[in-house]
Amino acid sequence: MSVPSLSTRIRSVAWSALLALLILCVGQGAWGALRVGNLKTTPAIPWAVAVMAVVLWLMWQYLGGKGWPQSTSAIRRRYFRAKRVCGRAWAWGLLAGVLSIVALAGYWIVMFQLVRMPANPLPDLSQYPLWTVAPMLVMASLVSPFLEESAFRGYCQVILEGNFRAPAAVLISSGLFALAHLTQGLFWPKLLVYFLAGVVFGVTAYLTDSILPGMAVHIIGDLTFFALVWPYDTKRQLVWETGADRWFWLHLAQAAIFTVLAIIAFRRLASVNERVREQESQ
């Protein structure tokens, strides 16, 4: 098997990044316009949620190989990587992902007590009725995982895996995933956590050969951070100014312990995946 040239690898990084950006721009642009238009015109009726559900379904169909042109159907299906996963791989993938989310939450909180940086802006929805806010929050927890897993662990990483070894492909896609969050500010602790999250999702996609388990974990992660982490970032105090309280040490232990547990779960997932591939090859 020939080794791709440097120029081929550079083109694959550029092409994969461009496709990932295009998927994000189309999906996030549609959701942003629908959400703003809904809240400005008829906030009592969450029609944007229903429309966005149709948009996501259409994107799923197209990215998965349906629609014109038929000449690109097979390659779109391969890049999308929304394959079925056996039950054991699903279970270990979900467990490894959830353990990773707990660890990442610990890292995020610790970083906010070590480095001064602004909290991620959260939309103020207090002036809108609950029957509008609740469906929009649910949709928001679906939009980003679908788009980002499709873009980075699907199209982007599959292209990279064709030109790099798996570890390099995961690291590059994770770096691009982190850069996509520069909209939240150029702060290295935030980018580091996003990069680590990208590694978690990228390894899950590679080991299961599917974006589906990672998408489920991504949804859990977004809900966890939206509800339990980000709303409290403005109240966190630097340990250099107030000292390290017991919560700081608990969150540091949380990050360390759950990192070890996640690695063990990923090793188990790799073992399960290896046996599945052996059975398929027989």
Backbone bond lengths (Angstrom), bond angles and torsions (degrees), N, CA, C in turn:
res aa  C-N    CA-C-N  psi(-1)  N-CA   C-N-CA  omega(-1)  CA-C   N-CA-C  phi
1 M - - - 1.474 - - 1.522 109.30 -
2 S 1.331 117.08 125.18 1.457 121.00 -177.56 1.516 111.61 -73.24
3 V 1.333 114.90 148.11 1.464 121.23 179.14 1.527 108.61 -89.29
4 P 1.325 118.73 127.94 1.468 120.39 179.37 1.524 111.63 -59.02
5 S 1.312 116.42 142.48 1.457 120.60 178.72 1.520 110.88 -71.49
6 L 1.319 116.08 166.72 1.457 121.09 179.56 1.518 111.01 -60.96
7 S 1.342 116.86 -42.30 1.465 119.84 -179.54 1.527 110.97 -64.72
8 T 1.342 116.60 -37.48 1.469 120.38 177.70 1.522 110.39 -64.02
9 R 1.312 116.24 -41.44 1.462 120.17 179.81 1.530 111.48 -66.91
10 I 1.313 115.99 -40.08 1.469 119.31 178.77 1.526 110.02 -63.89
11 R 1.334 117.07 -42.58 1.465 120.76 178.66 1.530 110.73 -64.02
12 S 1.339 116.94 -37.06 1.463 119.29 -179.97 1.525 110.88 -66.73
13 V 1.332 117.68 -37.30 1.470 120.70 177.17 1.523 109.93 -65.21
14 A 1.338 116.32 -46.04 1.464 120.30 -179.47 1.524 111.15 -63.89
15 W 1.335 116.80 -44.49 1.467 120.94 -178.38 1.520 110.92 -66.51
16 S 1.318 117.89 -42.45 1.468 120.92 179.91 1.525 110.81 -66.12
17 A 1.328 116.61 -38.67 1.465 120.13 178.20 1.523 110.69 -66.31
18 L 1.333 116.79 -40.32 1.465 120.77 179.90 1.525 111.26 -64.45
19 L 1.316 117.35 -43.68 1.462 120.30 179.37 1.527 111.21 -65.21
20 A 1.335 116.49 -40.95 1.467 120.25 178.47 1.525 110.39 -62.29
21 L 1.332 116.07 -43.45 1.465 120.23 179.56 1.520 111.08 -64.05
22 L 1.319 117.08 -39.81 1.465 121.50 179.70 1.528 110.77 -63.02
23 I 1.328 117.03 -45.08 1.468 120.61 179.09 1.528 110.19 -61.55
24 L 1.330 116.52 -44.16 1.461 120.11 179.69 1.524 111.47 -63.41
25 C 1.325 116.53 -45.56 1.468 120.17 -176.75 1.530 111.08 -63.01
26 V 1.325 117.36 -42.78 1.463 120.22 -179.53 1.523 110.25 -63.93
27 G 1.324 116.82 -50.20 1.461 120.29 -176.29 1.513 113.74 -70.00
28 Q 1.337 116.74 -50.17 1.460 120.19 -179.25 1.525 111.24 -66.73
29 G 1.345 116.20 -35.76 1.459 119.17 177.63 1.516 111.81 -63.44
30 A 1.336 115.85 -42.82 1.467 119.99 178.88 1.527 110.85 -63.90
31 W 1.335 117.16 -46.39 1.464 120.32 -178.67 1.522 111.89 -66.27
32 G 1.325 116.91 -40.25 1.464 120.11 178.52 1.518 111.71 -62.29
33 A 1.325 117.29 -45.14 1.461 120.90 -179.90 1.526 111.50 -66.04
34 L 1.326 116.40 -42.19 1.465 119.85 179.85 1.529 110.99 -65.69
35 R 1.323 117.36 -43.75 1.462 120.80 -177.90 1.521 111.63 -63.80
36 V 1.323 115.81 -47.64 1.472 120.01 -179.72 1.521 110.64 -63.77
37 G 1.337 115.99 -44.65 1.459 119.07 179.78 1.516 112.44 -62.77
38 N 1.312 116.93 -38.99 1.463 121.40 179.04 1.524 111.42 -64.09
39 L 1.328 116.19 -48.49 1.466 120.33 -176.47 1.527 112.33 -69.61
40 K 1.314 117.33 -26.32 1.465 120.08 -179.35 1.527 112.60 -83.92
41 T 1.314 116.78 -29.38 1.467 119.43 -174.31 1.522 113.12 -100.99
42 T 1.334 116.56 -59.31 1.477 120.31 -176.42 1.531 109.79 -132.41
43 P 1.339 118.37 72.03 1.466 120.83 -175.93 1.529 113.51 -64.81
44 A 1.319 118.32 -17.00 1.472 119.91 -179.60 1.526 112.39 -78.47
45 I 1.341 117.02 -12.13 1.471 120.90 -178.79 1.534 108.66 -125.11
46 P 1.331 119.09 110.86 1.477 121.60 -176.11 1.527 112.97 -79.30
47 W 1.327 116.02 58.02 1.456 119.76 -176.91 1.531 112.46 -66.88
48 A 1.338 117.12 -24.28 1.466 120.10 -178.67 1.525 111.44 -61.59
49 V 1.324 116.78 -30.69 1.463 120.93 -179.54 1.524 110.11 -64.93
50 A 1.326 117.13 -46.09 1.462 121.04 -179.98 1.530 111.14 -64.50
51 V 1.333 115.98 -42.09 1.471 119.13 -179.84 1.523 110.40 -65.71
52 M 1.346 116.38 -41.43 1.461 119.18 -179.18 1.521 111.24 -67.77
53 A 1.320 117.30 -31.91 1.464 119.84 176.12 1.529 110.24 -60.54
54 V 1.321 116.24 -39.81 1.468 120.87 177.30 1.532 110.14 -66.45
55 V 1.335 116.59 -41.93 1.470 120.71 178.76 1.526 110.61 -59.99
56 L 1.341 116.98 -46.20 1.460 120.55 179.60 1.531 111.23 -63.05
57 W 1.331 116.51 -39.32 1.462 119.79 178.47 1.520 110.56 -63.51
58 L 1.334 116.80 -43.35 1.464 120.64 179.16 1.529 111.10 -64.43
59 M 1.338 116.42 -41.01 1.466 119.64 178.04 1.522 110.66 -65.01
60 W 1.321 116.57 -40.46 1.461 120.61 177.94 1.522 110.58 -59.33
61 Q 1.334 116.03 -45.18 1.460 120.61 179.98 1.526 111.15 -63.36
62 Y 1.329 116.47 -46.40 1.464 119.26 -175.90 1.528 111.51 -70.41
63 L 1.328 116.66 -47.89 1.461 119.34 -179.51 1.526 110.96 -63.26
64 G 1.335 116.39 -28.80 1.452 120.79 179.73 1.510 114.88 -84.07
65 G 1.320 118.30 4.31 1.458 120.93 172.51 1.512 116.49 114.14
66 K 1.321 117.95 -4.70 1.469 119.57 179.87 1.534 110.01 -83.06
67 G 1.337 115.64 161.62 1.460 120.33 173.66 1.515 113.76 85.41
68 W 1.328 114.29 -179.17 1.466 122.83 -176.77 1.530 110.11 -84.59
69 P 1.337 119.06 146.02 1.463 127.12 -4.29 1.525 111.40 -87.10
70 Q 1.301 116.54 143.92 1.460 121.28 -179.07 1.522 112.19 -64.91
71 S 1.325 116.65 -21.91 1.471 119.91 -179.17 1.525 112.16 -65.83
72 T 1.338 117.18 -22.11 1.477 120.35 179.95 1.528 111.76 -104.48
73 S 1.339 116.94 6.35 1.463 120.42 -175.17 1.530 112.23 -59.54
74 A 1.314 117.25 -48.00 1.467 120.94 -176.66 1.523 111.81 -64.87
75 I 1.315 116.60 -41.74 1.466 119.06 -177.70 1.527 111.06 -72.43
76 R 1.340 117.09 -33.79 1.467 118.92 175.70 1.518 110.51 -65.71
77 R 1.320 116.78 -39.56 1.468 120.50 178.27 1.533 110.42 -63.40
78 R 1.329 116.27 -40.73 1.468 119.91 -179.39 1.519 111.17 -69.07
79 Y 1.328 117.57 -42.24 1.463 120.98 179.25 1.529 111.96 -65.98
80 F 1.315 117.03 -35.39 1.467 121.13 -177.04 1.534 111.16 -65.89
81 R 1.313 116.30 -39.64 1.473 123.89 175.60 1.536 112.94 56.29
82 A 1.322 117.47 40.75 1.470 120.82 176.62 1.523 108.69 -94.50
83 K 1.327 115.71 64.45 1.455 121.53 -174.60 1.531 111.32 -91.27
84 R 1.318 115.19 156.13 1.451 120.09 174.61 1.524 109.88 -69.11
85 V 1.332 115.10 147.79 1.459 121.24 -177.84 1.526 108.27 -126.92
86 C 1.329 116.87 139.76 1.463 119.91 179.94 1.526 110.68 -66.54
87 G 1.316 115.77 160.27 1.460 120.95 -174.03 1.511 114.22 -58.90
88 R 1.330 118.38 -42.73 1.462 120.99 -178.49 1.527 111.46 -66.59
89 A 1.332 116.20 -39.98 1.461 119.15 178.20 1.528 110.31 -66.13
90 W 1.349 116.27 -39.28 1.468 120.19 175.58 1.524 110.33 -58.06
91 A 1.329 116.55 -48.46 1.457 121.16 -175.84 1.527 111.58 -62.14
92 W 1.339 116.72 -48.44 1.466 119.59 -179.30 1.525 111.52 -70.48
93 G 1.334 117.27 -33.81 1.460 119.33 176.51 1.514 112.12 -64.87
94 L 1.338 116.63 -43.13 1.458 120.57 177.70 1.527 111.07 -64.91
95 L 1.345 116.75 -43.15 1.459 119.81 -179.44 1.526 111.03 -63.64
96 A 1.329 116.36 -46.87 1.462 119.78 178.62 1.521 111.15 -60.92
97 G 1.333 116.63 -40.03 1.455 120.55 -179.87 1.513 113.05 -67.12
98 V 1.341 116.66 -44.77 1.470 120.03 -179.42 1.525 110.52 -65.25
99 L 1.333 117.61 -41.99 1.464 120.26 176.38 1.531 110.42 -60.10
100 S 1.325 115.85 -38.73 1.474 120.48 178.40 1.519 111.37 -65.70
101 I 1.334 117.30 -39.98 1.460 120.66 179.26 1.525 110.43 -61.59
102 V 1.335 116.99 -42.45 1.468 120.25 177.83 1.529 110.28 -61.99
103 A 1.334 116.37 -42.26 1.464 120.12 178.07 1.525 111.26 -63.84
104 L 1.335 117.25 -44.39 1.465 121.23 -179.24 1.520 111.55 -64.17
105 A 1.332 117.32 -36.42 1.463 120.14 175.92 1.527 109.93 -61.86
106 G 1.329 116.59 -40.11 1.455 120.00 176.97 1.516 111.82 -63.67
107 Y 1.336 116.75 -44.76 1.467 120.25 178.13 1.533 110.78 -60.27
108 W 1.318 116.41 -44.20 1.464 120.43 -178.04 1.533 110.81 -60.30
109 I 1.330 116.78 -47.48 1.471 121.25 -178.03 1.531 110.27 -64.70
110 V 1.330 116.97 -43.13 1.467 120.45 178.85 1.521 110.61 -61.87
111 M 1.337 116.63 -43.42 1.468 120.52 179.72 1.524 111.19 -60.47
112 F 1.330 116.41 -38.02 1.462 119.50 -179.83 1.525 111.80 -69.72
113 Q 1.315 117.86 -17.00 1.460 120.38 176.81 1.526 112.21 -98.07
114 L 1.345 115.81 -4.18 1.458 120.13 177.44 1.527 112.67 -107.23
115 V 1.340 116.82 -30.55 1.466 121.47 -175.54 1.520 109.03 -127.41
116 R 1.333 116.78 131.34 1.461 120.40 178.09 1.528 109.98 -76.77
117 M 1.325 115.85 123.32 1.463 121.39 178.72 1.519 109.37 -159.52
118 P 1.326 116.75 154.19 1.473 119.79 -178.67 1.521 111.81 -73.00
119 A 1.302 115.19 150.14 1.460 120.42 176.65 1.519 110.21 -72.24
120 N 1.326 116.63 155.02 1.462 120.53 174.91 1.524 109.39 -64.14
121 P 1.328 118.07 131.87 1.472 119.90 179.76 1.514 111.70 -66.40
122 L 1.315 116.67 131.04 1.459 122.13 177.29 1.527 108.89 -112.56
123 P 1.317 118.48 137.79 1.462 120.54 -178.32 1.522 111.34 -65.78
124 D 1.343 115.58 140.33 1.463 120.86 176.41 1.530 108.62 -89.86
125 L 1.327 115.81 105.55 1.459 121.25 -177.91 1.524 111.93 -108.18
126 S 1.326 116.77 13.91 1.464 120.47 -174.97 1.527 113.14 -65.22
127 Q 1.339 117.19 -22.91 1.464 119.96 -177.30 1.525 112.90 -85.97
128 Y 1.327 116.56 -1.53 1.458 120.23 -177.04 1.528 110.12 -108.07
129 P 1.338 117.76 152.69 1.467 120.71 -178.67 1.524 112.18 -65.80
130 L 1.336 115.55 151.19 1.461 121.71 -177.19 1.518 111.74 -59.95
131 W 1.367 117.21 -37.75 1.469 119.53 -177.29 1.530 112.03 -70.20
132 T 1.329 117.42 -9.93 1.461 120.84 171.66 1.516 110.75 -96.89
133 V 1.331 116.06 -42.50 1.460 121.04 -176.32 1.530 111.31 -65.51
134 A 1.338 117.37 -45.77 1.464 120.64 -175.39 1.532 112.54 -59.55
135 P 1.343 119.38 -50.79 1.479 118.80 178.66 1.526 112.43 -62.53
136 M 1.345 117.31 -34.83 1.467 119.63 179.67 1.520 111.35 -67.68
137 L 1.345 117.77 -38.35 1.454 120.28 177.33 1.522 111.00 -65.91
138 V 1.328 116.00 -38.85 1.468 119.73 177.20 1.522 109.91 -63.30
139 M 1.330 117.09 -45.48 1.457 120.16 179.51 1.525 111.00 -64.06
140 A 1.339 117.02 -40.71 1.462 120.20 178.66 1.524 111.16 -60.33
141 S 1.348 116.66 -34.95 1.465 120.37 179.38 1.516 111.96 -74.32
142 L 1.330 117.62 -11.04 1.459 122.04 177.44 1.529 112.09 -99.87
143 V 1.325 116.29 -35.17 1.467 120.56 -173.89 1.523 111.47 -62.83
144 S 1.340 117.27 -55.30 1.462 120.10 -176.84 1.522 112.98 -61.76
145 P 1.339 119.73 -47.84 1.466 118.25 177.35 1.517 113.56 -58.52
146 F 1.347 117.54 -42.97 1.457 119.52 -179.93 1.521 110.76 -62.82
147 L 1.330 116.76 -49.71 1.457 120.61 -176.19 1.525 111.68 -66.38
148 E 1.336 116.85 -45.86 1.464 119.69 -175.25 1.519 112.45 -71.88
149 E 1.325 117.98 -36.79 1.464 118.82 176.56 1.522 110.68 -69.59
150 S 1.330 116.78 -41.31 1.466 119.81 177.14 1.518 110.92 -61.94
151 A 1.329 115.85 -43.05 1.458 120.81 -174.45 1.524 112.66 -73.98
152 F 1.345 116.76 -49.81 1.465 119.99 -170.30 1.521 113.94 -95.04
153 R 1.338 118.42 -44.31 1.459 119.62 -179.58 1.522 111.62 -90.13
154 G 1.334 116.90 -15.54 1.447 120.91 173.54 1.513 110.04 -92.20
155 Y 1.304 116.79 -96.53 1.464 122.62 -172.73 1.532 112.83 -54.19
156 C 1.320 116.54 -52.26 1.466 119.98 -174.69 1.525 111.64 -62.75
157 Q 1.326 116.98 -54.30 1.460 119.56 -173.58 1.528 112.38 -69.99
158 V 1.322 117.86 -34.96 1.469 119.89 178.26 1.532 110.22 -62.00
159 I 1.328 116.91 -42.69 1.467 120.53 177.22 1.526 110.22 -61.88
160 L 1.324 115.81 -44.20 1.468 120.22 -179.03 1.525 111.65 -65.93
161 E 1.330 117.28 -37.48 1.461 120.15 -179.92 1.527 111.73 -64.10
162 G 1.328 116.73 -21.81 1.459 119.99 177.26 1.515 112.97 -78.18
163 N 1.339 117.79 -11.51 1.463 121.15 -176.21 1.524 113.48 -128.28
164 F 1.318 117.32 -8.86 1.470 121.76 178.68 1.525 108.89 -133.52
165 R 1.314 115.60 162.34 1.461 119.67 169.50 1.520 108.75 -66.44
166 A 1.333 115.95 155.71 1.463 120.95 -174.25 1.533 113.53 -53.69
167 P 1.361 119.74 -47.18 1.479 118.60 179.97 1.525 112.81 -58.14
168 A 1.337 116.75 -41.75 1.468 120.30 179.84 1.525 110.44 -66.61
169 A 1.329 117.11 -41.19 1.467 120.58 179.44 1.519 110.62 -61.31
170 V 1.334 116.63 -42.68 1.470 120.61 178.83 1.524 110.71 -64.11
171 L 1.331 117.25 -43.36 1.462 120.70 -178.41 1.528 111.42 -65.98
172 I 1.336 116.87 -40.88 1.467 119.51 -179.75 1.522 110.60 -67.51
173 S 1.323 117.41 -45.75 1.472 119.45 179.08 1.522 110.85 -63.31
174 S 1.335 116.85 -34.31 1.468 120.68 178.28 1.520 110.89 -68.81
175 G 1.335 116.23 -37.85 1.461 119.29 176.51 1.521 111.77 -64.40
176 L 1.331 116.83 -41.81 1.465 120.74 176.92 1.525 111.00 -64.70
177 F 1.337 115.77 -38.17 1.466 121.00 177.15 1.526 110.53 -62.06
178 A 1.322 116.89 -42.32 1.465 120.15 178.06 1.527 111.02 -64.65
179 L 1.329 116.78 -42.79 1.466 120.38 179.84 1.524 111.53 -63.06
180 A 1.325 117.45 -29.80 1.461 120.64 178.16 1.521 111.86 -65.47
181 H 1.340 116.95 -15.57 1.469 121.46 179.34 1.526 112.42 -99.87
182 L 1.332 116.37 15.49 1.473 119.54 175.26 1.520 111.75 -64.17
183 T 1.331 116.50 -16.79 1.466 119.87 176.42 1.523 111.61 -61.50
184 Q 1.338 117.04 -18.47 1.458 121.46 178.93 1.526 111.96 -94.48
185 G 1.326 115.94 8.60 1.457 120.56 175.19 1.514 112.46 110.27
186 L 1.336 115.65 152.43 1.461 122.14 -179.65 1.531 108.71 -89.42
187 F 1.312 115.03 77.75 1.459 121.34 -179.67 1.531 107.70 -126.35
188 W 1.328 115.92 116.47 1.461 119.53 -171.65 1.530 114.00 -59.97
189 P 1.352 120.72 -34.97 1.471 117.43 178.40 1.522 112.93 -62.53
190 K 1.340 116.75 -41.08 1.467 119.40 177.45 1.519 110.57 -63.74
191 L 1.336 116.65 -46.36 1.461 120.02 -178.52 1.528 110.77 -63.48
192 L 1.343 116.98 -34.42 1.459 120.12 178.36 1.524 110.97 -64.22
193 V 1.329 117.23 -44.26 1.469 120.05 179.85 1.521 109.98 -65.63
194 Y 1.343 117.41 -40.96 1.462 119.42 177.65 1.529 110.68 -64.15
195 F 1.338 116.42 -37.63 1.459 119.64 177.40 1.530 110.62 -63.13
196 L 1.331 116.80 -44.67 1.464 120.49 178.87 1.532 110.80 -63.61
197 A 1.337 116.46 -38.45 1.465 119.61 175.97 1.525 109.80 -62.28
198 G 1.330 117.01 -40.80 1.456 120.56 177.21 1.521 111.87 -60.92
199 V 1.341 116.30 -38.76 1.469 120.18 177.53 1.522 110.26 -63.09
200 V 1.340 116.98 -43.58 1.469 121.20 179.17 1.528 110.31 -58.14
201 F 1.339 116.75 -50.50 1.459 120.47 -178.70 1.529 111.44 -68.28
202 G 1.342 116.13 -36.71 1.458 119.78 -179.24 1.517 112.39 -67.28
203 V 1.329 116.86 -42.60 1.468 120.33 177.94 1.527 110.35 -65.35
204 T 1.337 116.27 -40.79 1.467 119.95 177.69 1.522 110.98 -59.91
205 A 1.339 116.53 -45.07 1.467 120.19 -179.91 1.521 110.96 -63.86
206 Y 1.325 116.98 -40.48 1.469 119.38 -178.63 1.525 111.43 -68.49
207 L 1.333 116.83 -44.99 1.458 119.99 -176.24 1.523 112.46 -69.03
208 T 1.326 117.52 -35.15 1.473 120.90 -179.91 1.524 112.32 -94.15
209 D 1.348 116.46 -10.59 1.462 122.79 -175.18 1.522 110.77 55.02
210 S 1.337 115.65 39.79 1.465 121.22 -179.68 1.523 109.35 -159.36
211 I 1.331 115.81 148.67 1.465 119.81 175.37 1.520 111.95 -88.91
212 L 1.342 118.36 -6.33 1.459 120.68 -171.96 1.534 113.54 -66.56
213 P 1.344 120.22 -49.10 1.469 118.40 178.04 1.527 112.59 -61.19
214 G 1.337 116.43 -41.49 1.451 120.01 178.43 1.517 112.52 -63.69
215 M 1.327 116.65 -34.46 1.456 120.68 178.17 1.534 110.55 -64.34
216 A 1.330 116.34 -42.13 1.468 120.18 178.11 1.517 110.80 -63.89
217 V 1.337 117.37 -43.66 1.468 121.10 178.42 1.520 110.52 -64.88
218 H 1.320 116.74 -38.18 1.464 121.82 179.63 1.529 110.45 -61.22
219 I 1.317 116.48 -41.35 1.468 120.52 177.68 1.526 110.11 -62.13
220 I 1.325 116.91 -45.76 1.467 121.22 177.94 1.526 110.20 -60.35
221 G 1.328 116.47 -41.98 1.455 120.70 -179.99 1.515 112.79 -63.49
222 D 1.325 116.91 -45.40 1.465 120.10 179.35 1.525 111.05 -62.01
223 L 1.324 116.80 -44.12 1.462 120.08 179.03 1.526 111.03 -62.79
224 T 1.339 116.51 -39.90 1.462 120.79 179.20 1.517 111.55 -63.00
225 F 1.320 116.69 -47.69 1.463 119.79 -177.13 1.523 111.29 -70.91
226 F 1.338 117.63 -39.76 1.459 120.23 179.08 1.527 111.73 -63.11
227 A 1.329 117.05 -37.81 1.467 120.75 -173.86 1.525 113.71 -92.32
228 L 1.338 117.72 -36.42 1.459 120.05 -168.03 1.525 115.37 -116.32
229 V 1.327 117.74 -12.55 1.471 119.18 -174.48 1.521 111.98 -118.03
230 W 1.328 117.37 -63.73 1.459 120.56 -172.95 1.532 115.12 -60.98
231 P 1.336 120.69 -36.35 1.476 118.63 -179.63 1.525 113.99 -62.38
232 Y 1.342 118.14 -18.10 1.460 120.94 -175.03 1.528 113.09 -105.69
233 D 1.340 116.86 2.78 1.471 119.37 -176.61 1.521 112.80 -65.02
234 T 1.323 117.77 -32.84 1.465 120.11 -178.41 1.524 112.20 -67.40
235 K 1.333 117.53 -19.94 1.465 121.50 -177.83 1.525 113.05 -95.50
236 R 1.314 117.80 -4.64 1.464 119.40 -177.69 1.521 110.41 -75.60
237 Q 1.314 116.71 138.94 1.458 122.66 -177.72 1.521 110.31 -111.55
238 L 1.327 115.43 146.11 1.458 120.88 -179.12 1.526 110.39 -70.38
239 V 1.328 115.37 136.91 1.465 119.11 179.51 1.523 110.99 -66.70
240 W 1.355 116.77 -23.71 1.466 120.00 179.89 1.520 111.42 -70.57
241 E 1.316 116.40 -19.17 1.466 120.27 -178.24 1.530 112.95 -102.74
242 T 1.330 116.97 -36.84 1.463 120.76 -174.48 1.526 113.56 -114.48
243 G 1.329 116.47 -7.73 1.450 119.42 -175.75 1.517 111.15 88.64
244 A 1.324 115.88 162.44 1.458 121.21 -178.83 1.519 109.90 -89.82
245 D 1.334 116.31 112.34 1.456 119.78 177.86 1.522 109.96 -85.43
246 R 1.330 116.42 -179.15 1.460 120.10 -176.79 1.518 112.14 -65.14
247 W 1.354 117.06 -29.61 1.459 119.93 -179.90 1.532 111.29 -67.18
248 F 1.327 116.45 -35.02 1.460 119.92 176.76 1.527 110.03 -61.25
249 W 1.326 116.36 -47.94 1.467 120.15 -178.93 1.527 111.16 -67.98
250 L 1.322 118.30 -34.82 1.457 120.95 177.11 1.523 111.09 -64.66
251 H 1.348 116.04 -42.40 1.464 118.85 179.69 1.533 110.84 -70.14
252 L 1.328 117.12 -33.40 1.461 119.82 176.13 1.526 110.14 -65.75
253 A 1.331 116.20 -42.55 1.466 120.11 176.79 1.523 110.67 -65.35
254 Q 1.328 116.08 -38.65 1.471 120.96 177.01 1.519 110.18 -57.14
255 A 1.324 116.86 -47.99 1.459 120.66 -179.46 1.522 111.40 -61.15
256 A 1.334 117.46 -45.41 1.462 121.36 -176.74 1.525 111.98 -68.94
257 I 1.330 117.25 -48.50 1.465 121.13 -175.74 1.522 111.14 -65.08
258 F 1.337 116.57 -45.18 1.460 118.51 -176.99 1.526 112.09 -74.77
259 T 1.331 117.69 -21.49 1.462 119.50 171.89 1.521 110.45 -65.19
260 V 1.325 116.05 -45.23 1.468 120.53 178.42 1.528 110.37 -62.47
261 L 1.326 117.07 -44.98 1.466 120.56 179.85 1.532 110.98 -62.96
262 A 1.337 116.50 -39.49 1.467 120.03 179.12 1.526 111.04 -64.57
263 I 1.328 117.09 -41.55 1.471 120.33 178.65 1.523 110.54 -61.59
264 I 1.325 116.74 -42.25 1.465 120.29 177.68 1.532 110.45 -60.93
265 A 1.335 116.54 -43.76 1.465 120.36 179.69 1.527 111.07 -65.01
266 F 1.341 117.71 -39.23 1.460 120.02 178.35 1.533 111.12 -66.07
267 R 1.320 117.03 -37.18 1.470 119.57 176.20 1.523 110.35 -62.79
268 R 1.327 116.19 -39.55 1.463 119.84 177.70 1.526 110.43 -66.22
269 L 1.341 117.18 -39.59 1.458 121.35 177.17 1.524 110.61 -61.91
270 A 1.337 116.53 -41.47 1.467 120.29 178.43 1.519 110.99 -62.48
271 S 1.335 116.50 -38.61 1.458 120.66 178.70 1.529 111.24 -65.50
272 V 1.334 115.65 -44.69 1.468 120.13 177.94 1.517 110.36 -61.33
273 N 1.325 116.85 -43.86 1.463 121.22 -178.85 1.524 111.18 -63.55
274 E 1.333 116.63 -38.54 1.464 119.85 179.39 1.523 111.10 -63.32
275 R 1.344 116.70 -41.36 1.456 119.53 178.95 1.527 111.69 -67.27
276 V 1.344 116.71 -37.98 1.462 120.14 177.85 1.524 110.45 -61.94
277 R 1.342 117.51 -43.09 1.472 120.50 -179.90 1.523 110.83 -66.52
278 E 1.328 117.72 -36.08 1.460 120.28 177.41 1.520 110.86 -64.29
279 Q 1.330 116.63 -41.42 1.465 120.56 178.91 1.518 111.47 -65.30
280 E 1.354 116.69 -38.31 1.461 120.36 -179.72 1.522 111.84 -69.24
281 S 1.340 116.94 -29.08 1.462 120.56 -177.56 1.522 113.25 -81.48
282 Q 1.343 116.33 -14.38 1.471 120.50 -178.57 1.532 111.78 -77.18
